[in-house]
Amino acid sequence: MAKRRKNKNQDWDDWEDDPDDTMVAEGNGDQFQVHLEDYVIKEKVSAFVRHYMPCREYDEGYEALDESQLRDFFKATVCGLGDPLRLYIDDLKLAGFSLEVSDATGQLAMFVQRRF
């Protein structure tokens, strides 16, 4: 919700809610609902699939992307609604990617190769 100042010399702490900036659903008067799916951008999954292809560990040119690297790639920060990375991984599974335990590190990783 946007904030506004009463005057130009006002401190940040004294800002008020802008009454014109409310989120109200049209129609039956229900409250606006936010879901975890609202934080998932499908175009990021499409970009990942265009850039990488699934492979096995130790295939030539493989990269092992762990949870933190996937979270960073998708900017999937855990929020009060849950973990959006779970939804990104579900979409990647539909494209043939999978999480596996790395023999080298013993950690979960997604093994990928860059498309040329």
N, CA, C and O atoms as a printed pandas DataFrame, in Angstrom:
     atom_number atom_name residue_name chain_id  residue_number  x_coord  y_coord  z_coord
0              1         N          MET        A               1    0.843   -1.155    0.000
1              2        CA          MET        A               1    0.000    0.000    0.000
2              3         C          MET        A               1    0.898    1.230    0.000
3              4         O          MET        A               1    1.880    1.283    0.740
4              5         N          ALA        A               2    0.576    2.187   -0.801
5              6        CA          ALA        A               2    1.389    3.393   -0.903
6              7         C          ALA        A               2    1.186    4.269    0.328
7              8         O          ALA        A               2    0.134    4.265    0.967
8              9         N          LYS        A               3    2.220    5.004    0.622
9             10        CA          LYS        A               3    2.169    5.946    1.745
10            11         C          LYS        A               3    2.286    7.351    1.181
11            12         O          LYS        A               3    2.853    7.559    0.109
12            13         N          ARG        A               4    1.748    8.304    1.908
13            14        CA          ARG        A               4    1.883    9.691    1.488
14            15         C          ARG        A               4    2.168   10.554    2.702
15            16         O          ARG        A               4    1.808   10.224    3.832
16            17         N          ARG        A               5    2.820   11.660    2.431
17            18        CA          ARG        A               5    3.155   12.591    3.495
18            19         C          ARG        A               5    2.054   13.641    3.628
19            20         O          ARG        A               5    1.368   13.968    2.659
20            21         N          LYS        A               6    1.900   14.157    4.836
21            22        CA          LYS        A               6    0.955   15.253    5.053
22            23         C          LYS        A               6    1.530   16.546    4.475
23            24         O          LYS        A               6    0.805   17.362    3.906
24            25         N          ASN        A               7    2.842   16.718    4.630
25            26        CA          ASN        A               7    3.508   17.872    4.033
26            27         C          ASN        A               7    4.922   17.468    3.638
27            28         O          ASN        A               7    5.387   16.394    4.018
28            29         N          LYS        A               8    5.607   18.313    2.883
29            30        CA          LYS        A               8    6.906   17.937    2.336
30            31         C          LYS        A               8    8.010   17.846    3.380
31            32         O          LYS        A               8    9.051   17.251    3.101
32            33         N          ASN        A               9    7.827   18.409    4.567
33            34        CA          ASN        A               9    8.836   18.368    5.619
34            35         C          ASN        A               9    8.610   17.232    6.609
35            36         O          ASN        A               9    9.300   17.153    7.625
36            37         N          GLN        A              10    7.683   16.381    6.334
37            38        CA          GLN        A              10    7.308   15.314    7.258
38            39         C          GLN        A              10    8.325   14.178    7.248
39            40         O          GLN        A              10    8.875   13.839    6.200
40            41         N          ASP        A              11    8.572   13.594    8.415
41            42        CA          ASP        A              11    9.478   12.460    8.533
42            43         C          ASP        A              11    8.844   11.208    7.933
43            44         O          ASP        A              11    7.624   11.125    7.795
44            45         N          TRP        A              12    9.690   10.230    7.577
45            46        CA          TRP        A              12    9.209    8.972    7.014
46            47         C          TRP        A              12    8.270    8.249    7.971
47            48         O          TRP        A              12    7.302    7.630    7.529
48            49         N          ASP        A              13    8.537    8.314    9.275
49            50        CA          ASP        A              13    7.733    7.587   10.251
50            51         C          ASP        A              13    6.313    8.111   10.359
51            52         O          ASP        A              13    5.435    7.413   10.867
52            53         N          ASP        A              14    6.072    9.318    9.895
53            54        CA          ASP        A              14    4.756    9.929   10.033
54            55         C          ASP        A              14    3.874    9.764    8.804
55            56         O          ASP        A              14    2.818   10.390    8.715
56            57         N          TRP        A              15    4.283    8.945    7.873
57            58        CA          TRP        A              15    3.509    8.772    6.652
58            59         C          TRP        A              15    2.209    8.048    6.951
59            60         O          TRP        A              15    2.140    7.244    7.880
60            61         N          GLU        A              16    1.174    8.335    6.160
61            62        CA          GLU        A              16   -0.137    7.711    6.320
62            63         C          GLU        A              16   -0.427    6.819    5.121
63            64         O          GLU        A              16    0.154    6.987    4.049
64            65         N          ASP        A              17   -1.337    5.866    5.319
65            66        CA          ASP        A              17   -1.801    5.060    4.205
66            67         C          ASP        A              17   -2.592    5.939    3.248
67            68         O          ASP        A              17   -3.369    6.800    3.661
68            69         N          ASP        A              18   -2.375    5.699    1.968
69            70        CA          ASP        A              18   -3.111    6.431    0.952
70            71         C          ASP        A              18   -4.473    5.768    0.793
71            72         O          ASP        A              18   -4.525    4.601    0.404
72            73         N          PRO        A              19   -5.578    6.453    1.075
73            74        CA          PRO        A              19   -6.899    5.816    0.999
74            75         C          PRO        A              19   -7.293    5.429   -0.422
75            76         O          PRO        A              19   -8.176    4.593   -0.611
76            77         N          ASP        A              20   -6.646    6.031   -1.428
77            78        CA          ASP        A              20   -6.984    5.698   -2.810
78            79         C          ASP        A              20   -6.266    4.449   -3.298
79            80         O          ASP        A              20   -6.536    3.980   -4.404
80            81         N          ASP        A              21   -5.362    3.901   -2.502
81            82        CA          ASP        A              21   -4.553    2.761   -2.907
82            83         C          ASP        A              21   -4.988    1.506   -2.155
83            84         O          ASP        A              21   -4.207    0.946   -1.386
84            85         N          THR        A              22   -6.202    1.067   -2.363
85            86        CA          THR        A              22   -6.713   -0.130   -1.698
86            87         C          THR        A              22   -6.924   -1.226   -2.717
87            88         O          THR        A              22   -7.218   -0.950   -3.880
88            89         N          MET        A              23   -6.776   -2.468   -2.292
89            90        CA          MET        A              23   -6.957   -3.607   -3.184
90            91         C          MET        A              23   -8.285   -4.277   -2.827
91            92         O          MET        A              23   -8.368   -5.017   -1.847
92            93         N          VAL        A              24   -9.299   -4.020   -3.608
93            94        CA          VAL        A              24  -10.615   -4.608   -3.374
94            95         C          VAL        A              24  -10.997   -5.388   -4.616
95            96         O          VAL        A              24  -10.881   -4.888   -5.735
96            97         N          ALA        A              25  -11.450   -6.610   -4.417
97            98        CA          ALA        A              25  -11.876   -7.433   -5.547
98            99         C          ALA        A              25  -13.203   -6.911   -6.083
99           100         O          ALA        A              25  -14.078   -6.495   -5.323
100          101         N          GLU        A              26  -13.332   -6.941   -7.373
101          102        CA          GLU        A              26  -14.582   -6.545   -8.004
102          103         C          GLU        A              26  -15.603   -7.664   -7.862
103          104         O          GLU        A              26  -15.225   -8.824   -7.698
104          105         N          GLY        A              27  -16.856   -7.343   -7.921
105          106        CA          GLY        A              27  -17.893   -8.384   -7.944
106          107         C          GLY        A              27  -18.560   -8.576   -6.607
107          108         O          GLY        A              27  -19.242   -7.678   -6.113
108          109         N          ASN        A              28  -18.366   -9.767   -6.003
109          110        CA          ASN        A              28  -19.156  -10.144   -4.843
110          111         C          ASN        A              28  -18.646   -9.551   -3.533
111          112         O          ASN        A              28  -19.200   -9.867   -2.481
112          113         N          GLY        A              29  -17.628   -8.717   -3.549
113          114        CA          GLY        A              29  -17.152   -8.072   -2.335
114          115         C          GLY        A              29  -16.210   -8.918   -1.507
115          116         O          GLY        A              29  -15.901   -8.542   -0.376
116          117         N          ASP        A              30  -15.735  -10.056   -2.022
117          118        CA          ASP        A              30  -14.778  -10.875   -1.292
118          119         C          ASP        A              30  -13.448  -10.137   -1.157
119          120         O          ASP        A              30  -13.121   -9.266   -1.963
120          121         N          GLN        A              31  -12.705  -10.493   -0.145
121          122        CA          GLN        A              31  -11.379   -9.926    0.043
122          123         C          GLN        A              31  -10.449  -10.451   -1.042
123          124         O          GLN        A              31  -10.625  -11.565   -1.536
124          125         N          PHE        A              32   -9.463   -9.647   -1.408
125          126        CA          PHE        A              32   -8.458  -10.047   -2.388
126          127         C          PHE        A              32   -7.591  -11.133   -1.755
127          128         O          PHE        A              32   -7.071  -10.934   -0.657
128          129         N          GLN        A              33   -7.427  -12.253   -2.405
129          130        CA          GLN        A              33   -6.649  -13.375   -1.898
130          131         C          GLN        A              33   -5.318  -13.466   -2.642
131          132         O          GLN        A              33   -5.280  -13.382   -3.870
132          133         N          VAL        A              34   -4.245  -13.634   -1.905
133          134        CA          VAL        A              34   -2.919  -13.837   -2.488
134          135         C          VAL        A              34   -2.532  -15.284   -2.252
135          136         O          VAL        A              34   -2.668  -15.797   -1.141
136          137         N          HIS        A              35   -2.049  -15.944   -3.297
137          138        CA          HIS        A              35   -1.660  -17.352   -3.218
138          139         C          HIS        A              35   -0.180  -17.479   -3.549
139          140         O          HIS        A              35    0.407  -16.586   -4.160
140          141         N          LEU        A              36    0.412  -18.586   -3.145
141          142        CA          LEU        A              36    1.826  -18.831   -3.425
142          143         C          LEU        A              36    2.092  -18.817   -4.930
143          144         O          LEU        A              36    3.160  -18.386   -5.365
144          145         N          GLU        A              37    1.147  -19.275   -5.713
145          146        CA          GLU        A              37    1.295  -19.305   -7.172
146          147         C          GLU        A              37    1.473  -17.901   -7.747
147          148         O          GLU        A              37    2.027  -17.743   -8.835
148          149         N          ASP        A              38    1.006  -16.884   -7.026
149          150        CA          ASP        A              38    1.160  -15.508   -7.491
150          151         C          ASP        A              38    2.620  -15.070   -7.506
151          152         O          ASP        A              38    2.971  -14.101   -8.180
152          153         N          TYR        A              39    3.471  -15.776   -6.769
153          154        CA          TYR        A              39    4.885  -15.444   -6.704
154          155         C          TYR        A              39    5.706  -16.184   -7.752
155          156         O          TYR        A              39    6.906  -15.937   -7.874
156          157         N          VAL        A              40    5.096  -17.077   -8.504
157          158        CA          VAL        A              40    5.805  -17.875   -9.506
158          159         C          VAL        A              40    5.621  -17.238  -10.879
159          160         O          VAL        A              40    4.499  -16.985  -11.317
160          161         N          ILE        A              41    6.735  -16.987  -11.542
161          162        CA          ILE        A              41    6.706  -16.398  -12.883
162          163         C          ILE        A              41    7.053  -17.499  -13.879
163          164         O          ILE        A              41    8.194  -17.956  -13.939
164          165         N          LYS        A              42    6.069  -17.917  -14.652
165          166        CA          LYS        A              42    6.234  -19.043  -15.581
166          167         C          LYS        A              42    7.298  -18.768  -16.640
167          168         O          LYS        A              42    7.929  -19.702  -17.136
168          169         N          GLU        A              43    7.506  -17.506  -16.992
169          170        CA          GLU        A              43    8.508  -17.167  -17.994
170          171         C          GLU        A              43    9.918  -17.515  -17.507
171          172         O          GLU        A              43   10.802  -17.785  -18.320
172          173         N          LYS        A              44   10.133  -17.511  -16.189
173          174        CA          LYS        A              44   11.441  -17.900  -15.660
174          175         C          LYS        A              44   11.700  -19.381  -15.898
175          176         O          LYS        A              44   12.829  -19.772  -16.193
176          177         N          VAL        A              45   10.670  -20.205  -15.774
177          178        CA          VAL        A              45   10.806  -21.633  -16.046
178          179         C          VAL        A              45   11.097  -21.834  -17.534
179          180         O          VAL        A              45   11.969  -22.627  -17.890
180          181         N          SER        A              46   10.381  -21.130  -18.395
181          182        CA          SER        A              46   10.614  -21.229  -19.840
182          183         C          SER        A              46   12.036  -20.817  -20.200
183          184         O          SER        A              46   12.679  -21.459  -21.030
184          185         N          ALA        A              47   12.530  -19.747  -19.578
185          186        CA          ALA        A              47   13.893  -19.295  -19.844
186          187         C          ALA        A              47   14.906  -20.337  -19.380
187          188         O          ALA        A              47   15.900  -20.580  -20.064
188          189         N          PHE        A              48   14.664  -20.952  -18.230
189          190        CA          PHE        A              48   15.556  -21.997  -17.723
190          191         C          PHE        A              48   15.603  -23.172  -18.694
191          192         O          PHE        A              48   16.681  -23.681  -19.000
192          193         N          VAL        A              49   14.451  -23.600  -19.174
193          194        CA          VAL        A              49   14.367  -24.751  -20.090
194          195         C          VAL        A              49   15.025  -24.423  -21.428
195          196         O          VAL        A              49   15.623  -25.301  -22.049
196          197         N          ARG        A              50   14.924  -23.178  -21.879
197          198        CA          ARG        A              50   15.599  -22.783  -23.126
198          199         C          ARG        A              50   17.111  -22.751  -22.955
199          200         O          ARG        A              50   17.845  -22.993  -23.913
200          201         N          HIS        A              51   17.583  -22.459  -21.761
201          202        CA          HIS        A              51   19.014  -22.296  -21.522
202          203         C          HIS        A              51   19.698  -23.605  -21.101
203          204         O          HIS        A              51   20.876  -23.804  -21.398
204          205         N          TYR        A              52   18.976  -24.490  -20.418
205          206        CA          TYR        A              52   19.543  -25.740  -19.905
206          207         C          TYR        A              52   18.746  -26.940  -20.395
207          208         O          TYR        A              52   17.572  -26.833  -20.751
208          209         N          MET        A              53   19.422  -28.089  -20.403
209          210        CA          MET        A              53   18.731  -29.358  -20.659
210          211         C          MET        A              53   19.139  -30.340  -19.559
211          212         O          MET        A              53   20.245  -30.254  -19.027
212          213         N          PRO        A              54   18.250  -31.267  -19.221
213          214        CA          PRO        A              54   18.585  -32.212  -18.144
214          215         C          PRO        A              54   19.686  -33.174  -18.575
215          216         O          PRO        A              54   19.817  -33.490  -19.757
216          217         N          CYS        A              55   20.471  -33.635  -17.616
217          218        CA          CYS        A              55   21.518  -34.614  -17.886
218          219         C          CYS        A              55   21.780  -35.411  -16.621
219          220         O          CYS        A              55   21.112  -35.216  -15.606
220          221         N          ARG        A              56   22.741  -36.298  -16.682
221          222        CA          ARG        A              56   23.152  -37.106  -15.525
222          223         C          ARG        A              56   24.434  -36.531  -14.936
223          224         O          ARG        A              56   25.183  -35.821  -15.607
224          225         N          GLU        A              57   24.668  -36.848  -13.684
225          226        CA          GLU        A              57   25.917  -36.431  -13.068
226          227         C          GLU        A              57   27.079  -37.079  -13.831
227          228         O          GLU        A              57   26.989  -38.238  -14.236
228          229         N          TYR        A              58   28.118  -36.364  -14.015
229          230        CA          TYR        A              58   29.345  -36.774  -14.700
230          231         C          TYR        A              58   29.207  -36.833  -16.218
231          232         O          TYR        A              58   30.153  -37.247  -16.888
232          233         N          ASP        A              59   28.058  -36.434  -16.793
233          234        CA          ASP        A              59   28.003  -36.251  -18.243
234          235         C          ASP        A              59   28.937  -35.094  -18.586
235          236         O          ASP        A              59   29.161  -34.199  -17.772
236          237         N          GLU        A              60   29.473  -35.127  -19.792
237          238        CA          GLU        A              60   30.413  -34.084  -20.176
238          239         C          GLU        A              60   29.736  -32.719  -20.150
239          240         O          GLU        A              60   28.664  -32.534  -20.726
240          241         N          GLY        A              61   30.375  -31.769  -19.475
241          242        CA          GLY        A              61   29.858  -30.404  -19.410
242          243         C          GLY        A              61   28.687  -30.213  -18.459
243          244         O          GLY        A              61   27.956  -29.229  -18.572
244          245         N          TYR        A              62   28.497  -31.138  -17.525
245          246        CA          TYR        A              62   27.354  -31.006  -16.619
246          247         C          TYR        A              62   27.606  -29.938  -15.569
247          248         O          TYR        A              62   28.750  -29.654  -15.216
248          249         N          GLU        A              63   26.527  -29.353  -15.077
249          250        CA          GLU        A              63   26.565  -28.441  -13.944
250          251         C          GLU        A              63   25.606  -28.980  -12.897
251          252         O          GLU        A              63   24.515  -29.445  -13.226
252          253         N          ALA        A              64   26.005  -28.918  -11.658
253          254        CA          ALA        A              64   25.140  -29.334  -10.554
254          255         C          ALA        A              64   24.610  -28.085   -9.876
255          256         O          ALA        A              64   25.369  -27.346   -9.249
256          257         N          LEU        A              65   23.316  -27.845   -9.998
257          258        CA          LEU        A              65   22.695  -26.688   -9.372
258          259         C          LEU        A              65   22.036  -27.135   -8.079
259          260         O          LEU        A              65   21.085  -27.916   -8.095
260          261         N          ASP        A              66   22.547  -26.636   -6.958
261          262        CA          ASP        A              66   21.958  -27.015   -5.677
262          263         C          ASP        A              66   20.776  -26.094   -5.356
263          264         O          ASP        A              66   20.428  -25.205   -6.133
264          265         N          GLU        A              67   20.177  -26.331   -4.202
265          266        CA          GLU        A              67   18.969  -25.580   -3.837
266          267         C          GLU        A              67   19.216  -24.076   -3.790
267          268         O          GLU        A              67   18.385  -23.300   -4.263
268          269         N          SER        A              68   20.329  -23.663   -3.235
269          270        CA          SER        A              68   20.593  -22.222   -3.132
270          271         C          SER        A              68   20.807  -21.591   -4.508
271          272         O          SER        A              68   20.407  -20.449   -4.732
272          273         N          GLN        A              69   21.431  -22.320   -5.428
273          274        CA          GLN        A              69   21.619  -21.787   -6.780
274          275         C          GLN        A              69   20.290  -21.698   -7.523
275          276         O          GLN        A              69   20.045  -20.729   -8.240
276          277         N          LEU        A              70   19.432  -22.700   -7.357
277          278        CA          LEU        A              70   18.107  -22.645   -7.968
278          279         C          LEU        A              70   17.282  -21.509   -7.362
279          280         O          LEU        A              70   16.605  -20.772   -8.079
280          281         N          ARG        A              71   17.346  -21.377   -6.047
281          282        CA          ARG        A              71   16.611  -20.310   -5.367
282          283         C          ARG        A              71   17.082  -18.941   -5.862
283          284         O          ARG        A              71   16.268  -18.038   -6.052
284          285         N          ASP        A              72   18.390  -18.786   -6.071
285          286        CA          ASP        A              72   18.936  -17.530   -6.571
286          287         C          ASP        A              72   18.521  -17.282   -8.017
287          288         O          ASP        A              72   18.160  -16.160   -8.370
288          289         N          PHE        A              73   18.568  -18.322   -8.861
289          290        CA          PHE        A              73   18.189  -18.182  -10.263
290          291         C          PHE        A              73   16.745  -17.709  -10.391
291          292         O          PHE        A              73   16.454  -16.796  -11.164
292          293         N          PHE        A              74   15.843  -18.330   -9.636
293          294        CA          PHE        A              74   14.414  -18.018   -9.729
294          295         C          PHE        A              74   13.988  -16.895   -8.790
295          296         O          PHE        A              74   12.833  -16.471   -8.824
296          297         N          LYS        A              75   14.905  -16.406   -7.950
297          298        CA          LYS        A              75   14.571  -15.393   -6.942
298          299         C          LYS        A              75   13.389  -15.875   -6.105
299          300         O          LYS        A              75   12.441  -15.132   -5.849
300          301         N          ALA        A              76   13.470  -17.134   -5.688
301          302        CA          ALA        A              76   12.384  -17.797   -4.956
302          303         C          ALA        A              76   12.655  -17.705   -3.459
303          304         O          ALA        A              76   13.254  -18.604   -2.868
304          305         N          THR        A              77   12.215  -16.628   -2.865
305          306        CA          THR        A              77   12.403  -16.403   -1.440
306          307         C          THR        A              77   11.216  -16.963   -0.669
307          308         O          THR        A              77   10.062  -16.751   -1.041
308          309         N          VAL        A              78   11.512  -17.672    0.399
309          310        CA          VAL        A              78   10.447  -18.212    1.237
310          311         C          VAL        A              78    9.661  -17.049    1.830
311          312         O          VAL        A              78   10.238  -16.083    2.328
312          313         N          CYS        A              79    8.332  -17.155    1.768
313          314        CA          CYS        A              79    7.481  -16.097    2.303
314          315         C          CYS        A              79    6.454  -16.718    3.250
315          316         O          CYS        A              79    6.480  -17.924    3.492
316          317         N          GLY        A              80    5.580  -15.920    3.768
317          318        CA          GLY        A              80    4.570  -16.389    4.713
318          319         C          GLY        A              80    3.613  -17.402    4.121
319          320         O          GLY        A              80    2.963  -18.144    4.859
320          321         N          LEU        A              81    3.514  -17.448    2.808
321          322        CA          LEU        A              81    2.613  -18.384    2.137
322          323         C          LEU        A              81    3.272  -19.726    1.855
323          324         O          LEU        A              81    2.589  -20.690    1.511
324          325         N          GLY        A              82    4.587  -19.798    1.995
325          326        CA          GLY        A              82    5.308  -21.038    1.724
326          327         C          GLY        A              82    6.561  -20.784    0.908
327          328         O          GLY        A              82    7.092  -19.674    0.874
328          329         N          ASP        A              83    7.021  -21.837    0.255
329          330        CA          ASP        A              83    8.256  -21.779   -0.517
330          331         C          ASP        A              83    7.945  -21.871   -2.010
331          332         O          ASP        A              83    7.563  -22.939   -2.487
332          333         N          PRO        A              84    8.100  -20.778   -2.758
333          334        CA          PRO        A              84    7.806  -20.824   -4.188
334          335         C          PRO        A              84    8.768  -21.706   -4.977
335          336         O          PRO        A              84    8.447  -22.108   -6.095
336          337         N          LEU        A              85    9.944  -22.018   -4.420
337          338        CA          LEU        A              85   10.881  -22.889   -5.128
338          339         C          LEU        A              85   10.255  -24.256   -5.389
339          340         O          LEU        A              85   10.534  -24.887   -6.408
340          341         N          ARG        A              86    9.417  -24.706   -4.477
341          342        CA          ARG        A              86    8.726  -25.989   -4.659
342          343         C          ARG        A              86    7.909  -25.980   -5.952
343          344         O          ARG        A              86    7.894  -26.967   -6.687
344          345         N          LEU        A              87    7.233  -24.870   -6.226
345          346        CA          LEU        A              87    6.427  -24.776   -7.445
346          347         C          LEU        A              87    7.304  -24.707   -8.691
347          348         O          LEU        A              87    6.959  -25.277   -9.726
348          349         N          TYR        A              88    8.437  -24.010   -8.597
349          350        CA          TYR        A              88    9.362  -23.971   -9.727
350          351         C          TYR        A              88    9.909  -25.368  -10.020
351          352         O          TYR        A              88   10.001  -25.770  -11.180
352          353         N          ILE        A              89   10.270  -26.105   -8.973
353          354        CA          ILE        A              89   10.796  -27.465   -9.170
354          355         C          ILE        A              89    9.736  -28.371   -9.764
355          356         O          ILE        A              89   10.050  -29.204  -10.614
356          357         N          ASP        A              90    8.475  -28.230   -9.334
357          358        CA          ASP        A              90    7.385  -29.016   -9.922
358          359         C          ASP        A              90    7.253  -28.737  -11.414
359          360         O          ASP        A              90    7.063  -29.663  -12.202
360          361         N          ASP        A              91    7.351  -27.466  -11.811
361          362        CA          ASP        A              91    7.273  -27.119  -13.234
362          363         C          ASP        A              91    8.473  -27.667  -13.998
363          364         O          ASP        A              91    8.328  -28.110  -15.137
364          365         N          LEU        A              92    9.652  -27.643  -13.386
365          366        CA          LEU        A              92   10.836  -28.183  -14.049
366          367         C          LEU        A              92   10.739  -29.699  -14.201
367          368         O          LEU        A              92   11.236  -30.247  -15.186
368          369         N          LYS        A              93   10.113  -30.384  -13.252
369          370        CA          LYS        A              93    9.912  -31.836  -13.374
370          371         C          LYS        A              93    9.082  -32.159  -14.607
371          372         O          LYS        A              93    9.339  -33.151  -15.288
372          373         N          LEU        A              94    8.092  -31.330  -14.895
373          374        CA          LEU        A              94    7.273  -31.535  -16.098
374          375         C          LEU        A              94    8.098  -31.388  -17.375
375          376         O          LEU        A              94    7.744  -31.942  -18.416
376          377         N          ALA        A              95    9.196  -30.641  -17.292
377          378        CA          ALA        A              95   10.081  -30.448  -18.447
378          379         C          ALA        A              95   11.213  -31.476  -18.493
379          380         O          ALA        A              95   12.084  -31.394  -19.358
380          381         N          GLY        A              96   11.210  -32.446  -17.566
381          382        CA          GLY        A              96   12.188  -33.520  -17.607
382          383         C          GLY        A              96   13.348  -33.381  -16.633
383          384         O          GLY        A              96   14.221  -34.249  -16.593
384          385         N          PHE        A              97   13.377  -32.320  -15.855
385          386        CA          PHE        A              97   14.447  -32.119  -14.877
386          387         C          PHE        A              97   14.076  -32.835  -13.582
387          388         O          PHE        A              97   12.899  -33.061  -13.301
388          389         N          SER        A              98   15.097  -33.191  -12.796
389          390        CA          SER        A              98   14.817  -33.829  -11.512
390          391         C          SER        A              98   15.912  -33.482  -10.510
391          392         O          SER        A              98   17.043  -33.168  -10.879
392          393         N          LEU        A              99   15.548  -33.547   -9.245
393          394        CA          LEU        A              99   16.529  -33.386   -8.171
394          395         C          LEU        A              99   17.076  -34.755   -7.827
395          396         O          LEU        A              99   16.314  -35.707   -7.658
396          397         N          GLU        A             100   18.391  -34.860   -7.722
397          398        CA          GLU        A             100   19.045  -36.115   -7.385
398          399         C          GLU        A             100   20.122  -35.836   -6.349
399          400         O          GLU        A             100   20.563  -34.697   -6.193
400          401         N          VAL        A             101   20.540  -36.867   -5.648
401          402        CA          VAL        A             101   21.628  -36.725   -4.687
402          403         C          VAL        A             101   22.947  -36.842   -5.447
403          404         O          VAL        A             101   23.176  -37.805   -6.179
404          405         N          SER        A             102   23.795  -35.857   -5.261
405          406        CA          SER        A             102   25.095  -35.845   -5.923
406          407         C          SER        A             102   26.034  -36.843   -5.257
407          408         O          SER        A             102   26.147  -36.875   -4.031
408          409         N          ASP        A             103   26.702  -37.651   -6.064
409          410        CA          ASP        A             103   27.711  -38.569   -5.527
410          411         C          ASP        A             103   28.889  -37.790   -4.949
411          412         O          ASP        A             103   29.498  -38.216   -3.968
412          413         N          ALA        A             104   29.202  -36.670   -5.548
413          414        CA          ALA        A             104   30.367  -35.890   -5.130
414          415         C          ALA        A             104   30.153  -35.177   -3.796
415          416         O          ALA        A             104   31.058  -35.131   -2.962
416          417         N          THR        A             105   28.953  -34.617   -3.593
417          418        CA          THR        A             105   28.728  -33.807   -2.395
418          419         C          THR        A             105   27.769  -34.437   -1.398
419          420         O          THR        A             105   27.778  -34.071   -0.222
420          421         N          GLY        A             106   26.948  -35.368   -1.840
421          422        CA          GLY        A             106   25.929  -35.950   -0.974
422          423         C          GLY        A             106   24.729  -35.048   -0.762
423          424         O          GLY        A             106   23.869  -35.345    0.067
424          425         N          GLN        A             107   24.661  -33.942   -1.505
425          426        CA          GLN        A             107   23.568  -32.982   -1.398
426          427         C          GLN        A             107   22.629  -33.111   -2.595
427          428         O          GLN        A             107   23.016  -33.614   -3.650
428          429         N          LEU        A             108   21.390  -32.648   -2.418
429          430        CA          LEU        A             108   20.452  -32.614   -3.539
430          431         C          LEU        A             108   20.929  -31.609   -4.578
431          432         O          LEU        A             108   21.382  -30.516   -4.236
432          433         N          ALA        A             109   20.824  -31.981   -5.827
433          434        CA          ALA        A             109   21.229  -31.091   -6.913
434          435         C          ALA        A             109   20.426  -31.435   -8.161
435          436         O          ALA        A             109   19.914  -32.545   -8.305
436          437         N          MET        A             110   20.329  -30.470   -9.046
437          438        CA          MET        A             110   19.722  -30.686  -10.355
438          439         C          MET        A             110   20.869  -30.643  -11.362
439          440         O          MET        A             110   21.569  -29.636  -11.471
440          441         N          PHE        A             111   21.056  -31.733  -12.094
441          442        CA          PHE        A             111   22.157  -31.823  -13.047
442          443         C          PHE        A             111   21.671  -31.348  -14.408
443          444         O          PHE        A             111   20.688  -31.855  -14.948
444          445         N          VAL        A             112   22.382  -30.362  -14.950
445          446        CA          VAL        A             112   21.969  -29.732  -16.202
446          447         C          VAL        A             112   23.182  -29.527  -17.097
447          448         O          VAL        A             112   24.323  -29.530  -16.635
448          449         N          GLN        A             113   22.915  -29.351  -18.376
449          450        CA          GLN        A             113   23.924  -28.938  -19.354
450          451         C          GLN        A             113   23.378  -27.721  -20.070
451          452         O          GLN        A             113   22.179  -27.616  -20.330
452          453         N          ARG        A             114   24.280  -26.800  -20.384
453          454        CA          ARG        A             114   23.865  -25.629  -21.149
454          455         C          ARG        A             114   23.564  -26.041  -22.592
455          456         O          ARG        A             114   24.263  -26.868  -23.176
456          457         N          ARG        A             115   22.535  -25.459  -23.138
457          458        CA          ARG        A             115   22.219  -25.696  -24.557
458          459         C          ARG        A             115   23.108  -24.771  -25.391
459          460         O          ARG        A             115   23.372  -23.628  -25.015
460          461         N          PHE        A             116   23.551  -25.283  -26.504
461          462        CA          PHE        A             116   24.429  -24.467  -27.361
462          463         C          PHE        A             116   23.699  -24.000  -28.575
463          464         O          PHE        A             116   24.274  -23.303  -29.411
